[in-house]
Amino acid sequence: MVSFPGGPLGPAVRLPVADLSIYPNPTHSTLSLRRSSEYTGPVTIRISDFTGRQLRLLSVDKPGTQLTQTLDLSDLPAGMYRLQLLEGRQPTVVPFVKQ
């Protein structure tokens, strides 16, 4: 957890620390992701192009603090994309390049 002290704008806040890494970036065919957070439960993974068009939608379960997933992107054309990982209502967006 990361703590922010209270002050003139409001009370102290504690936020969970989360980590998302994707590799390799750029990728040629597969993209692996690793998520470390306190959240457990259903996770949605979306791949979209930079116009916002959704290309992939995957739902997985995250039973513990770690999630590891490999995505086959071999059929996508070369370009820039966004991976959005949604834990509950908390989105994390990471750009990546497909060569």
Secondary structure as UniProt FT lines:
FT   STRAND          2..4
FT   TURN            8..9
FT   STRAND          13..15
FT   STRAND          19..23
FT   STRAND          30..36
FT   STRAND          41..49
FT   TURN            50..51
FT   STRAND          54..62
FT   STRAND          66..72
FT   TURN            74..75
FT   STRAND          79..87
FT   TURN            88..89
FT   STRAND          90..98
//
